[in-house]
Amino acid sequence: MAALRFAFVLTLPIGFGSSLVTHVTAPRPLFARQIQARTRTPLLPASSSRLKDIAQKTFDLPRQSVVQAVERRGGRVTASDAASAAGLKISEATRELNKLASFTSGALEVSKDGDIVYSFGPNVGQKLQAASAGAKAREVFQSVAPVLLQLTKIVFGIAIFVSIAVVFSAIGIILAGGAGGTRSSRDDDRRDDRSWGRNDFSYDRGGGFGGGGVNFNIFYGNPFDVFFYRPYGYYAPYGSGNEMGILESIFSYVFGDGDPNIDRPQESLKAASSVIRANDGVVTAEQLAPVLAPDKAPGSVDSEGFILDALVALNGRPEVTDEGDIVYVFPELQVSATGSRRPAKDPLVPRAFPEDEVEFSIAPKWKQFLAGGLGVVNLVGAIYLGILLRDPRLYYTVGPQFVAGISALFPGLLTYAVGFNLIPLVRSFLIKKENSEIEQRNFFRSVWEKETLKPEVQEKIVKARKYRVKRKVVDDDEIEFSSAKDLDLQLNENEMREWEEKLSRRDAPALRRWPIPTQDDANRG
């Protein structure tokens, strides 16, 4: 009994604490010409997204998405490049880039127009790990987090069986003690024990532990295989058609599989940035609505209020055209460290970017019913055990030590049993409410997408192109200062460059107004 008590006390906090860890889907692909419908990704790799956020706050390191954005762009980015690739506000991207530069000794380059470029060189992720023990710890944490989460789910699944075993064992002992247990019945039990194993089960006299024992494989394999059976191998990803095991299904039934839209704000801002850049920095509400979260139909009062968050995040501004239409201009998104200066030929109109509805559980239906049935059996047993524990005669029939031990365990058993059934019930109501809101937002996205097919809206989008912002690519030859070089040397180089530009002018009279500089003059400057 002491061993059972220890096992339950150990598993109970692990089970309830695991509710803080939820699954998410993997980040969605970047917005291209048209956004395609999303599909659910493997559960286990995506489940560590929330754990990565915890690691981020714990180690106070640059966001992994920013590090990856810098590496994809060759180690040289502007704040708008990082913001559009990571789905962040420009101010947040600037802060993360400054943090990354401080860890990796990155260089800040300033162009003639005052644009700032962050230069880190190749392999910035490796540089970050080499410079920071916290980055190494984050890497280790992210690699073991899925394993820890998997173990937590398995332990929680075992806990329901431990709870049922403890509850019904206690009930059996109490009832047996109340019956008195006569000598004749005990003799019958011994005779039954001697004859056990001769008919229904095969008795293995040569195998097992210690040379003899019962072969539980019978004719149908090990009965415990159902808890861990996976037709495609235990470590195969869920996305490969693998079926969730019983223990994992129990966890999924109680706590669910996380929010599939947990990364929606970042993915939506990525898509909006891609639309804006593809339209040369100017868009209409009809172009952004399919990838954002409109809460009203077009034409209603304050129907374009959903633009404000993106407008603030990406440092945009509204402009009123000569026709009285409102367009939105984002000049900072047109500044980049790489890419082409060529303007877009045609305006881009995206397709709707819908949210995924939240599922109650992705476990197979029959395993959900099994988990629910186990929860009901455990709750009924716990309630009946509580009724039996009220009998004062138990101290004489089963002994005071047994009663004291079960009474100490009973609050935890009852709390676990109630929580096991109450949490899924509350979740089902919350999920229905959340899915109705998701369905409404997806409906408005489709309405705004259809709005772009109207001739007057297409004309509005074409006229908005008059406010296009020329794409600015900050090349190395446009850099005025760099924190990686000596400041005095850069001042001399810049002054000499100015003299060379003045001497190269074709206007000869204008040249005569400038004295020819000497090397001493340059050094003195």
Summary of the structure (lengths in Angstrom):
residues: 525
radius of gyration: 34.0
end to end distance: 88.2
largest distance: 129.8
contacts: 1544
relative contact order: 0.13
helix: 59%
strand: 7%
